[in-house]
Amino acid sequence: MTDKTGGAAFPIPATELHGTHTGMSLRDYLAAKAMQGILANPGQLDNVNDEAAKWVARDAYTMADAMLKARG
């Protein structure tokens, strides 16, 4: 696992990379999944503003960090 990011979400053999970007991190992938869950609550959609967006983003990454920590 790569430090705090968890490495690549969808790793491929290094021979296929040819020096290109490896894509999103596992942390970003888990945060996106957590964000989907948070926004699945219809009550969240009633308050779409800058503060709500910051809250959703912050909490999604909090959940992603907890999932990475649980992996060990």
The first five atom37 places (N, CA, C, CB, O) and aatype in JSON, in Angstrom:
{
  "aatype": [12, 16, 3, 11, 16, 7, 7, 0, 0, 13, 14, 9, 14, 0, 16, 6, 10, 8, 7, 16, 8, 16, 7, 12, 15, 10, 1, 3, 18, 10, 0, 0, 11, 0, 12, 5, 7, 9, 10, 0, 2, 14, 7, 5, 10, 3, 2, 19, 2, 3, 6, 0, 0, 11, 17, 19, 0, 1, 3, 0, 18, 16, 12, 0, 3, 0, 12, 10, 11, 0, 1, 7],
  "atom_mask": [
    [1, 1, 1, 1, 1],
    [1, 1, 1, 1, 1],
    [1, 1, 1, 1, 1],
    [1, 1, 1, 1, 1],
    [1, 1, 1, 1, 1],
    [1, 1, 1, 0, 1],
    [1, 1, 1, 0, 1],
    [1, 1, 1, 1, 1],
    [1, 1, 1, 1, 1],
    [1, 1, 1, 1, 1],
    [1, 1, 1, 1, 1],
    [1, 1, 1, 1, 1],
    [1, 1, 1, 1, 1],
    [1, 1, 1, 1, 1],
    [1, 1, 1, 1, 1],
    [1, 1, 1, 1, 1],
    [1, 1, 1, 1, 1],
    [1, 1, 1, 1, 1],
    [1, 1, 1, 0, 1],
    [1, 1, 1, 1, 1],
    [1, 1, 1, 1, 1],
    [1, 1, 1, 1, 1],
    [1, 1, 1, 0, 1],
    [1, 1, 1, 1, 1],
    [1, 1, 1, 1, 1],
    [1, 1, 1, 1, 1],
    [1, 1, 1, 1, 1],
    [1, 1, 1, 1, 1],
    [1, 1, 1, 1, 1],
    [1, 1, 1, 1, 1],
    [1, 1, 1, 1, 1],
    [1, 1, 1, 1, 1],
    [1, 1, 1, 1, 1],
    [1, 1, 1, 1, 1],
    [1, 1, 1, 1, 1],
    [1, 1, 1, 1, 1],
    [1, 1, 1, 0, 1],
    [1, 1, 1, 1, 1],
    [1, 1, 1, 1, 1],
    [1, 1, 1, 1, 1],
    [1, 1, 1, 1, 1],
    [1, 1, 1, 1, 1],
    [1, 1, 1, 0, 1],
    [1, 1, 1, 1, 1],
    [1, 1, 1, 1, 1],
    [1, 1, 1, 1, 1],
    [1, 1, 1, 1, 1],
    [1, 1, 1, 1, 1],
    [1, 1, 1, 1, 1],
    [1, 1, 1, 1, 1],
    [1, 1, 1, 1, 1],
    [1, 1, 1, 1, 1],
    [1, 1, 1, 1, 1],
    [1, 1, 1, 1, 1],
    [1, 1, 1, 1, 1],
    [1, 1, 1, 1, 1],
    [1, 1, 1, 1, 1],
    [1, 1, 1, 1, 1],
    [1, 1, 1, 1, 1],
    [1, 1, 1, 1, 1],
    [1, 1, 1, 1, 1],
    [1, 1, 1, 1, 1],
    [1, 1, 1, 1, 1],
    [1, 1, 1, 1, 1],
    [1, 1, 1, 1, 1],
    [1, 1, 1, 1, 1],
    [1, 1, 1, 1, 1],
    [1, 1, 1, 1, 1],
    [1, 1, 1, 1, 1],
    [1, 1, 1, 1, 1],
    [1, 1, 1, 1, 1],
    [1, 1, 1, 0, 1]
  ],
  "atom_positions": [
    [[0.85, -1.17, 0.0], [0.0, 0.0, 0.0], [0.89, 1.23, 0.0], [-0.97, 0.0, 1.22], [1.89, 1.27, 0.73]],
    [[0.55, 2.23, -0.8], [1.34, 3.44, -0.92], [0.88, 4.46, 0.12], [1.23, 4.02, -2.33], [-0.25, 4.93, 0.06]],
    [[1.73, 4.8, 1.04], [1.5, 5.73, 2.14], [0.03, 5.94, 2.46], [2.13, 7.06, 1.82], [-0.64, 4.99, 2.88]],
    [[-0.49, 7.14, 2.28], [-1.86, 7.43, 2.68], [-2.88, 7.27, 1.56], [-1.94, 8.82, 3.2], [-4.08, 7.4, 1.8]],
    [[-2.42, 6.98, 0.35], [-3.37, 6.91, -0.77], [-3.88, 5.51, -1.03], [-2.73, 7.45, -2.01], [-4.9, 5.34, -1.71]],
    [[-3.2, 4.5, -0.52], [-3.6, 3.13, -0.79], [-3.1, 2.62, -2.13], [0.0, 0.0, 0.0], [-3.41, 1.48, -2.5]],
    [[-2.34, 3.42, -2.86], [-1.85, 2.99, -4.17], [-2.92, 3.2, -5.23], [0.0, 0.0, 0.0], [-3.88, 3.93, -5.02]],
    [[-2.73, 2.56, -6.36], [-3.67, 2.7, -7.48], [-4.96, 1.94, -7.2], [-3.04, 2.2, -8.79], [-4.94, 0.86, -6.62]],
    [[-6.09, 2.51, -7.61], [-7.38, 1.85, -7.42], [-7.49, 0.61, -8.31], [-8.53, 2.82, -7.72], [-8.05, -0.4, -7.9]],
    [[-6.96, 0.7, -9.5], [-7.03, -0.4, -10.45], [-5.63, -0.66, -11.0], [-8.03, -0.09, -11.6], [-5.34, -0.31, -12.15]],
    [[-4.76, -1.26, -10.19], [-3.37, -1.42, -10.62], [-3.23, -2.34, -11.83], [-2.54, -1.97, -9.47], [-3.99, -3.3, -12.0]],
    [[-2.25, -2.03, -12.66], [-1.92, -2.87, -13.81], [-0.43, -3.15, -13.76], [-2.34, -2.19, -15.16], [0.32, -2.4, -13.13]],
    [[0.01, -4.2, -14.41], [1.45, -4.49, -14.4], [2.25, -3.31, -14.93], [1.74, -5.73, -15.24], [1.84, -2.63, -15.87]],
    [[3.4, -3.06, -14.32], [4.24, -1.92, -14.69], [4.63, -1.95, -16.16], [5.49, -1.89, -13.83], [4.88, -0.9, -16.75]],
    [[4.69, -3.13, -16.76], [5.07, -3.22, -18.17], [4.04, -2.56, -19.08], [5.26, -4.67, -18.57], [4.36, -2.22, -20.22]],
    [[2.82, -2.39, -18.59], [1.77, -1.78, -19.4], [1.68, -0.26, -19.21], [0.45, -2.41, -19.08], [0.93, 0.4, -19.93]],
    [[2.42, 0.29, -18.26], [2.29, 1.71, -17.96], [3.02, 2.61, -18.94], [2.8, 1.97, -16.58], [2.5, 3.67, -19.3]],
    [[4.18, 2.21, -19.37], [4.99, 3.02, -20.29], [5.2, 4.44, -19.76], [4.34, 3.07, -21.67], [5.21, 5.4, -20.53]],
    [[5.36, 4.56, -18.45], [5.62, 5.86, -17.84], [4.41, 6.77, -17.74], [0.0, 0.0, 0.0], [4.56, 7.95, -17.43]],
    [[3.22, 6.25, -17.98], [2.02, 7.08, -17.9], [1.49, 7.1, -16.48], [0.94, 6.58, -18.87], [1.98, 6.38, -15.61]],
    [[0.51, 7.92, -16.26], [-0.12, 8.04, -14.95], [-0.88, 6.76, -14.63], [-1.08, 9.26, -14.91], [-1.47, 6.14, -15.51]],
    [[-0.86, 6.36, -13.36], [-1.5, 5.11, -12.96], [-2.98, 5.26, -12.66], [-0.8, 4.54, -11.75], [-3.63, 4.29, -12.28]],
    [[-3.53, 6.45, -12.81], [-4.95, 6.64, -12.56], [-5.23, 7.1, -11.15], [0.0, 0.0, 0.0], [-4.33, 7.51, -10.42]],
    [[-6.5, 7.03, -10.76], [-6.87, 7.51, -9.43], [-6.34, 6.59, -8.34], [-8.39, 7.64, -9.31], [-6.11, 5.4, -8.55]],
    [[-6.17, 7.18, -7.18], [-5.69, 6.39, -6.04], [-6.86, 5.61, -5.44], [-5.04, 7.3, -4.96], [-8.03, 5.92, -5.69]],
    [[-6.53, 4.61, -4.67], [-7.57, 3.85, -3.97], [-8.32, 4.76, -3.01], [-6.95, 2.65, -3.21], [-9.52, 4.6, -2.82]],
    [[-7.61, 5.72, -2.41], [-8.26, 6.66, -1.5], [-9.32, 7.47, -2.24], [-7.21, 7.61, -0.86], [-10.43, 7.65, -1.73]],
    [[-8.99, 7.97, -3.43], [-9.96, 8.73, -4.22], [-11.16, 7.86, -4.61], [-9.3, 9.3, -5.47], [-12.3, 8.32, -4.58]],
    [[-10.89, 6.62, -4.98], [-11.96, 5.7, -5.38], [-12.91, 5.45, -4.2], [-11.37, 4.37, -5.89], [-14.13, 5.49, -4.36]],
    [[-12.33, 5.18, -3.02], [-13.16, 4.92, -1.85], [-13.95, 6.17, -1.45], [-12.29, 4.45, -0.67], [-15.1, 6.07, -1.03]],
    [[-13.33, 7.34, -1.57], [-14.04, 8.59, -1.26], [-15.22, 8.8, -2.21], [-13.08, 9.79, -1.33], [-16.28, 9.24, -1.79]],
    [[-15.03, 8.48, -3.48], [-16.12, 8.62, -4.45], [-17.27, 7.68, -4.1], [-15.61, 8.33, -5.87], [-18.44, 8.07, -4.2]],
    [[-16.94, 6.47, -3.68], [-17.99, 5.52, -3.29], [-18.71, 6.0, -2.03], [-17.4, 4.12, -3.05], [-19.94, 5.9, -1.94]],
    [[-17.95, 6.53, -1.06], [-18.57, 7.05, 0.16], [-19.46, 8.24, -0.16], [-17.48, 7.45, 1.18], [-20.54, 8.39, 0.41]],
    [[-19.01, 9.1, -1.08], [-19.79, 10.26, -1.48], [-21.12, 9.83, -2.1], [-19.0, 11.13, -2.46], [-22.15, 10.46, -1.86]],
    [[-21.1, 8.77, -2.89], [-22.35, 8.26, -3.47], [-23.32, 7.86, -2.37], [-22.08, 7.07, -4.4], [-24.52, 8.14, -2.46]],
    [[-22.8, 7.21, -1.35], [-23.66, 6.8, -0.23], [-24.23, 7.99, 0.52], [0.0, 0.0, 0.0], [-25.41, 8.0, 0.86]],
    [[-23.39, 8.99, 0.78], [-23.84, 10.18, 1.48], [-24.94, 10.88, 0.68], [-22.67, 11.15, 1.74], [-25.96, 11.28, 1.24]],
    [[-24.73, 11.01, -0.63], [-25.69, 11.73, -1.46], [-26.92, 10.9, -1.81], [-25.02, 12.18, -2.73], [-27.88, 11.43, -2.37]],
    [[-26.9, 9.61, -1.48], [-28.09, 8.78, -1.7], [-29.21, 9.15, -0.73], [-27.73, 7.29, -1.56], [-30.36, 8.78, -0.95]],
    [[-28.86, 9.87, 0.33], [-29.85, 10.35, 1.28], [-30.56, 11.55, 0.65], [-29.19, 10.73, 2.66], [-29.93, 12.59, 0.44]],
    [[-31.86, 11.43, 0.34], [-32.56, 12.53, -0.33], [-32.48, 13.85, 0.43], [-34.01, 12.16, -0.52], [-32.54, 14.92, -0.19]],
    [[-32.34, 13.81, 1.74], [-32.23, 15.04, 2.53], [-30.99, 15.84, 2.2], [0.0, 0.0, 0.0], [-30.98, 17.06, 2.36]],
    [[-29.95, 15.18, 1.74], [-28.72, 15.89, 1.38], [-28.89, 16.71, 0.11], [-27.57, 14.89, 1.2], [-28.23, 17.74, -0.05]],
    [[-29.75, 16.28, -0.76], [-29.92, 16.98, -2.03], [-30.71, 18.27, -1.9], [-30.61, 16.07, -3.02], [-30.69, 19.11, -2.8]],
    [[-31.41, 18.45, -0.78], [-32.18, 19.67, -0.57], [-31.29, 20.86, -0.22], [-33.2, 19.45, 0.52], [-31.71, 22.01, -0.37]],
    [[-30.09, 20.6, 0.25], [-29.21, 21.67, 0.73], [-27.92, 21.74, -0.06], [-28.9, 21.47, 2.19], [-26.84, 21.73, 0.53]],
    [[-28.0, 21.8, -1.37], [-26.79, 21.85, -2.18], [-26.29, 23.3, -2.22], [-27.05, 21.3, -3.63], [-26.88, 24.16, -2.88]],
    [[-25.2, 23.54, -1.51], [-24.54, 24.84, -1.51], [-23.06, 24.6, -1.22], [-25.18, 25.83, -0.46], [-22.64, 23.46, -1.05]],
    [[-22.29, 25.66, -1.17], [-20.84, 25.5, -0.97], [-20.51, 24.8, 0.34], [-20.15, 26.85, -1.01], [-19.63, 23.93, 0.37]],
    [[-21.2, 25.15, 1.41], [-20.93, 24.53, 2.7], [-21.29, 23.05, 2.7], [-21.69, 25.25, 3.82], [-20.57, 22.22, 3.25]],
    [[-22.42, 22.71, 2.08], [-22.83, 21.31, 2.0], [-21.83, 20.51, 1.17], [-24.24, 21.18, 1.41], [-21.5, 19.38, 1.51]],
    [[-21.36, 21.1, 0.08], [-20.38, 20.42, -0.77], [-19.09, 20.17, -0.01], [-20.09, 21.24, -2.04], [-18.5, 19.09, -0.12]],
    [[-18.64, 21.15, 0.77], [-17.43, 20.97, 1.59], [-17.63, 19.86, 2.61], [-17.06, 22.29, 2.31], [-16.73, 19.05, 2.83]],
    [[-18.81, 19.81, 3.22], [-19.1, 18.78, 4.22], [-19.07, 17.4, 3.58], [-20.47, 19.04, 4.87], [-18.47, 16.47, 4.12]],
    [[-19.73, 17.26, 2.43], [-19.77, 15.97, 1.74], [-18.36, 15.52, 1.36], [-20.66, 16.04, 0.48], [-17.99, 14.37, 1.59]],
    [[-17.57, 16.42, 0.79], [-16.2, 16.08, 0.39], [-15.36, 15.68, 1.59], [-15.55, 17.25, -0.35], [-14.65, 14.68, 1.55]],
    [[-15.43, 16.47, 2.65], [-14.65, 16.17, 3.86], [-15.05, 14.82, 4.45], [-14.85, 17.29, 4.92], [-14.18, 14.0, 4.78]],
    [[-16.35, 14.58, 4.58], [-16.79, 13.33, 5.18], [-16.51, 12.13, 4.28], [-18.27, 13.39, 5.49], [-16.24, 11.03, 4.78]],
    [[-16.57, 12.32, 2.97], [-16.25, 11.22, 2.05], [-14.79, 10.79, 2.24], [-16.5, 11.63, 0.59], [-14.5, 9.59, 2.26]],
    [[-13.88, 11.75, 2.36], [-12.47, 11.4, 2.57], [-12.22, 10.87, 3.98], [-11.58, 12.63, 2.32], [-11.32, 10.05, 4.17]],
    [[-13.0, 11.31, 4.95], [-12.89, 10.74, 6.3], [-13.25, 9.26, 6.25], [-13.82, 11.49, 7.3], [-12.57, 8.43, 6.86]],
    [[-14.31, 8.93, 5.53], [-14.71, 7.52, 5.39], [-13.65, 6.74, 4.61], [-16.07, 7.42, 4.68], [-13.33, 5.61, 4.99]],
    [[-13.12, 7.31, 3.55], [-12.08, 6.63, 2.76], [-10.85, 6.35, 3.62], [-11.69, 7.48, 1.53], [-10.28, 5.27, 3.55]],
    [[-10.44, 7.33, 4.42], [-9.29, 7.13, 5.29], [-9.55, 6.02, 6.31], [-8.94, 8.44, 6.02], [-8.65, 5.24, 6.61]],
    [[-10.77, 5.96, 6.83], [-11.12, 4.89, 7.77], [-11.08, 3.52, 7.09], [-12.51, 5.14, 8.37], [-10.64, 2.54, 7.68]],
    [[-11.55, 3.47, 5.84], [-11.51, 2.19, 5.11], [-10.08, 1.75, 4.83], [-12.29, 2.31, 3.79], [-9.77, 0.57, 4.94]],
    [[-9.21, 2.7, 4.48], [-7.8, 2.36, 4.26], [-7.15, 1.88, 5.55], [-7.03, 3.57, 3.7], [-6.37, 0.93, 5.54]],
    [[-7.48, 2.54, 6.65], [-6.91, 2.14, 7.95], [-7.38, 0.74, 8.33], [-7.31, 3.16, 9.05], [-6.62, -0.05, 8.88]],
    [[-8.64, 0.43, 8.03], [-9.18, -0.89, 8.36], [-8.5, -2.01, 7.57], [-10.68, -0.92, 8.1], [-8.45, -3.15, 8.01]],
    [[-7.98, -1.66, 6.39], [-7.28, -2.65, 5.57], [-5.94, -3.04, 6.18], [-7.06, -2.11, 4.16], [-5.42, -4.12, 5.92]],
    [[-5.4, -2.14, 7.01], [-4.12, -2.43, 7.67], [-2.94, -1.96, 6.98], [0.0, 0.0, 0.0], [-1.83, -2.16, 7.46]]
  ]
}
